[in-house]
Amino acid sequence: MQLTFLLSAVSLYAGVASATEAMHRPANFNSKFTPNSAIYRNPFGRLNAGKVYSFEDAGKVNFAYFTNWGIYGRGYTPLNIDTAPLTHIYYAFADTDPATGKAFLSDLWADQQIPYPGDDTSAPGHNLYASLTRHHPQKKRSLKTILSFGGWTYSQNGHFNFATNPISRATFAKTAVQLLEDNGFDGIDIDWEYPAAGAQADACVLLLKETRAALDALAKKKGDTVPYQLSVAVPAGPQSQSLKIKEMDQYLTYWSLMAYDYSGSWSQVSDYQANVYGGASGISTSASTEWYLKNGANKDKFVLGMPIYGRGFEKTNGIFQPFNGVGSGTWESGFYDYNALPFANAVVHEDLKNISSYSYDPAKKELISYDTPNIIEAKCNWLSRQGLAGAMFWELSADKNGTESLVWTAAKNMGKLDNTQNHLNYPGSQFDNVKAGMKTSPASKHGHKIKARHF
């Protein structure tokens, strides 16, 4: 692999960015295989596994999304997550009934039922299996788990239409908070892609207000001293102009800026997909962040999202050049997992002025825009200078191990991380092992066999 640095300024092209469509469940999410014990990856294979890392004082947050469909084709389960560099894991995605506002889990097998190695399905009672909340919070009390609603898939076809109806909003707040209590989460994330100006923007504010009130009521009822968290994922592109930033901010614990997908199949030229400055799309992380802060977002709540994937451009002569096609991708057209990059014979270019990077194979005329560890380090330095709250990543299954892990790179470069305690007290849960204090069931004495789900 070769490495060059681009230090010159680039000309801007006035393009139009698509939605952050990366945050969706692929149509072929279950096409490869279902989980079985033979394909579990070593969860301890990350950076310096024998070393104990300590982030004891409050500081930056380091979020990452875990996808419930990742247990299928990708073979990535909660047991694979290296929690050491993380302050939060966002569980993607739960869904809503667009007519009634009722919140529900999108895959009960993946979310609650599938047993993993060490789970005793013969244990007495009605117990929760599968969920990441059972495997990590007791071991790392500073790790928060957040249930995320929406995403690109569950924002389409009017999934959030309920938000404009007061009765449906109340139903969402009630049922979403009950899902939190049942499954042992520490907060709720709303990834509505995207509220339109006017009635929907107003409804988004009210949705946050009522969900915040329901979370606070739950904490008061239980005597919790640590508040439950409420966050939103928001776009960096023109869709942000519809949002009522100042009104939303008062109810939020965090904003997560989806600072990626600035370019793709819709672009006129090959381009950076997650640049802090510059780029041809007319969108940059710096300008978007400045806009949110100017319009009322609290910088202490503002989190910079970063991609653990790349965007492909085929038959192109290089960056900011015409292209034809986006490539087959790792799992779907145009998207390449970071752990598959760079491809053999591709040259990696890091533009430290605009804080972006890409690989290019001149023989294949293939360009893939993605973030390298050096670029993640530069972004973390940038967000620290801006006084932002920390980093967010989409999504965990695509990361590398060891020193090339983007999540670990962020943790190391942001210094001390947030150590706010998680919750273990869920007396209102429907599950006996969650009510008992988030306890895991003892390992079966009779061995264990993973039961595959059939589609």
N, C-alpha and C positions, 0 to 999 in steps of 0.2 A: 504494500500500500504506500503510495506517495502522498505527500502533503504539501500544499502550497498555500500561501496567505494572500488574500486580495485586500489591498490597503487603499485602493483608489475608490473614489466615489462612483456611484452608478447612476445612470439616468433613470428617471421615473416614467412609467407607462401608466396612463390612466385606465386601469382595468376595473372590473367589478368582481368582488369576491363572492363565492358561494357561501352557503351556511356551513357551520362546523359539523358537517355530516359524518365526521369520523366517529362521533360519539353515538353510535347506533349498533344494533345487533345485526350482523351480516345475515343475508338470506341463507347462506350455507353454513351457519354456525355449528351444526351438528353433523357435518358431512364426513368427517374423518374417522372418529372413533369415540366411544363413550368411556368414562373413567374406569380404570381398573388398576389394581395394586401394582401391576408390572410397569406402568408408565408414570408413576408418581416421580416427580423430580426431587432431587435432594434439596430440602428447604434450607440447609445450612451451607450451601455452596457459594455464598456470596463473599464479599470482601473480607479477608482476614477472619475467617469463621471462628478461629480459636481465641480471638481477642474480644474483650468485653468493652463495648462502647458505651459511654455514659453521657447523657444530655440532661443534667440534673436541674438546671435553672430554666425559668421561663425564657422563651426566645422565639425564633422563627418557627413557622409551621411547615411541615413537609407532607403534603397530601398525595395520595395516588388512588386511582380508581381500580377496582376489581370488578370484572364482568361475570355475571352468573352464567353466561353462555360459554365462558372460557373453559369450563370443566369438560366440555365435549371435544370438539375438534382440536383445540389447543392443549388439552390435557393439563390445564393449569387450575389447581384447586386452592382452597384456603391454606392447606398444609404447605404449599410451595412458597408462600409469602415470607420474605425476610422482613420482619417487622422492625429490626434494629434501627434503620435510618428513618422510620416513619413516625409521624405524630398522629396521622389520621388515615384510615382506609375508607374510601367511599364505595359503597356496594351498589352496583348498577345492574339493572334498573328495575324499580317498581313501577306500577302502572295505575291508572285511574279510570273509572267509568265516566265517559264524557257527559252522560246524561244526569247521573246522580252525584258525582264527585267521590264515590266510594273508592278508597285506596286499597290496592291489593298487590300481592306479590305476583310477579310475572311467570314464575316457573317453580311451583311448589316442590318438585323433585330436587331441583338444584338448590333451592333456598332453604328448605326445611327437612327434607326426607332422606337424601342419600347418605348412607353411613360411610364413614372413612375409616381407615385403619386405626384401631384403638377404640372405636365405638362399640358398645355392647348393646345390640338391639334387643337382647333378652332382659335388659334391666327393667324393673317394674316402673309403672307410671306412663304418662303421656309425655314423651321427651322430644326435644329439639335435636335434630342431627343436621349435618351439612353446613350450617351457618358459620361464617367466619367469626361471629361473636362468641362461639363456644371454644375456639381454639387459641385465642390470643389475649383477650383483655385481662385474664387472671395473671398471666405471665409478665405482662408489661402494663402497669397501671397508668402510664402516660399515653397509651395508645387508644385513640377514640375511633369508634366505628360509626359511620354515618349512612343512613338509608337514602339513596338518591332516587328521585322520581323523574320520569320523563326521558331525557335524551332525545336524539333525533327521531328514533323509531316511534317512541311513545309521546311525541309531540305532534305527529302528523294526524291528518284526518279528524281534526277537532278534539283531540284527547284532552285539551285543557279548556274546552268550551264551558265546562261546569263552573269555572272561576268567576264568570259574570253573574251567576245566580247566588244570592245570599244563602239559600237553604243548602245548595250543593257545596258551597265553600265550607259551611259549618260541618257538613258530612265529611268532607276531605280532612279537615283539621282533626275531627274526632277519630276517624278510622286510621289516619296516618299515625297519629300518636299512639293508638292501640297497637299498630304494627311495631312501632318502636318498643313498647312495653313487652309485647309478646316475644320479640326476637332479641331483645337485649342490646339495642342500639343506643348511641349517645347523642344522636341528632338527626335532623332531616335536611336533605339537600333538594332543591327544586331546579331542574334543568329544563326549563320551558323554552323550546326553540321554535318560534319566538313570539312574545306578545306584540300585537300590532298597536299602533298609536290609538289613543282614544279609550274606548270601553275596555279593551283587553289590558292596556297599560294600567288603567285605574284598578281593574280587577286583580292584577298582579300585586299591587300594593296591599289591597284588602286581604288577599290570600296569605301574604306574609304576616300581616297584622294578626289575623285570626289563628294562624298556625303558631305564631310566637306566643299568643295568649294561651293556647292549649298546652304548649310545652311548659310554660311557666306554671300553669295550673297543676299539671302533673307533678312538677318538682315540689310545689307547695304541699300538695296532698301527701307526698311521700317523705317530706322533710329533707329533700336533697339540698345540699349547700352548693353544689356545682351545677350551674344552669345547663339545660340541654341546648345544643347548638342548632342554629338555623343558617343555612347558606344558600346561595344561588350561583349557578354557572351562567355567565353572561358573554355575549359576543364581542369581538373586537371590531367587527365590520359595521356597516351602516345600519344594521338592525338595532344597534344600541341606541340610536337616536329616538326610538319610540319609548324608551324606559323612563320612568320617573325616579331618577337616581336618589335625590335627596329624601323623598318620601319613603323609598325602600330601605335606605341605609339604617334608619332607626330601629328596625326589627331584626337586622341581620347580625350574625356573629362574623361571617366572612362573605366576601365576594370572590369568586373564582373566574378570572378572565381567561376565556378560551382563546389563547393567543397562538392560534395555529389555523391551518386551512386557509391561509391568505391566497393560495393559488391552487390550481388543479385543472381538471379537464375543461373547465369553462374559460380558462385564461387564454389570452392571445399569444403569449410567449411563455417559455419556461421561466420559472421564477422561484424565489425563496417562499417557503410556506409558513415561516414563523420568525421573521426578521424583527429585530428591535427597532432598527432604523432602515431607511432606504426601501429597496424592493421596487418592483414594477407595478404592483397591484394598486398602489395608492393607500394601502393600509400598513400600519406599523404598530408594534407593541407600544412604543414610546408615545406616539400620538394618541392612541386609544386610551392608555393609562392616564395621560394628561387630561383627556376629555372627561373620563369618569370622575377623577378627583376634583376637577374644576366644577363639576355639576353636582357635587355633594357626597360622593363616596368617601368614606374615611380611609385614609391610607393605611392605618393600623389594622384594617380589616381586609385590605385588598391583596389578593393572592395571584401570582403570575402563573398561568398554565403553560405547560411545555409538552410537546409531543414525544412519545416513545415510538414513533413510526415516521416513515418518509412518504413523500408524494412523488410519483414517477412522471417523467416526460420522455417520450420516445421520438426517435428520428429528429433529433435536434443537434445543432452545431455548438451548443453550449448554453450558458446562462443568459437569459433575456433574449433568446432566439426563438423563432417559430418552431413548433413541434407537431408531431402527428401521432396521437395515441398516448396513453398513460401507462401501459404495461399491464401484465397479468396480476401483479401484486402477490403478496404472501398468502392472503386468504380471500381477497377480492380485488377486482380491477383497480389499479392506481395506488393502492396502499401497501407499503412494505414495512414489516416489523423491523424495528431497530436491531434486534438480535440476529437478523439475516444480512445486515449491512456492515461495511460496503461489500459489493460483489467483487469477485476476483478480477483483476486488471483495471478496476475503477480507481481513478485518482480523486482523493478527497481534498476539497477546497474549503478553507475556513476564512470567512470575511470578518475579521475582528473589528473593523470599523462599524459595520452595520449589524454585527453580532448575528450571523447566520452562516450556514454551511450547506454543502451538497457534495455528492460524488458524481463523477462523469467518466464514462467509458467512451473514448473517441472512436474505437473500432465499432462498437455497437450503436454509437450515437445515443446513448442512454444516460439521462440525468435524473438523479433522485435527491430531492431536497429534504434534509433531515438534520437534527441537532446532534453534534458530537459532544463528548465529555468536555472538551475545551470551550465549546459554545455554551453548554450548561453552566460551566464555571463563570464565564463572562456574564451570563444572564443573572446568576445569583449575585455577583458583584454589583451589577446594575440595580437589581431590585433592592439590595441593601442600601445603596447610595440614595435611592428614592424614598427610603423609609417604609417600604412595603412589608406586608405581614409574612410573606414566604412564598413557597413554590407548590404547584400542583402538577401532577402528571397523568396523562392518558396514554396507555393503561398498562398495568403491571406485567401482564403475560409477555409483553414484547421486549422487556428489558434484558440486558446482558448481566452476566455474573462478574464478580471481581472488580478490578479497577475501572473497567469500562461501563459499569452500571451507572445510568443517568441519575437514578434515585439516590444512590450512594454519593455520587458526585455533588449533588445539591446539598445533601446533609452535611458533608464535610466542609463545604464552602460557605454555608450560612452560619456556621458557628453553633452556639448553644441553641437547642431546640425547645419548643414549648413542652412543658411537663404537666399541664393541666390534667388532673386525674379523671379517669373514666368512671362509669357507673357499674356497679355490680348488683344493685338492689332493684329487683323487678317483681314485687309481690303480686302485681296484677297480670302477670303472664299466664297464658293458657298452658304453658309447658312446665312440667314439674321440675325438671333440672334447671330451668331458668329461674323459677321461683325460689329454688334452693340456693341461689347465690351464684348463678352462672357456672355451676359445677359441671365438669365433663363426666360422662359415665365411665366406669371402670372398663378396662379392656376385657373382652370376652375370653373366657378360659377355653373356649371351644374353637379358637381360631376365627378367621374373618374372611369373608368373600364379598367383593364388591358386586352389587346387583346393578346391572346396566339398565338404563331407561330405553325403551323402544319407541321409535317415532313412526 
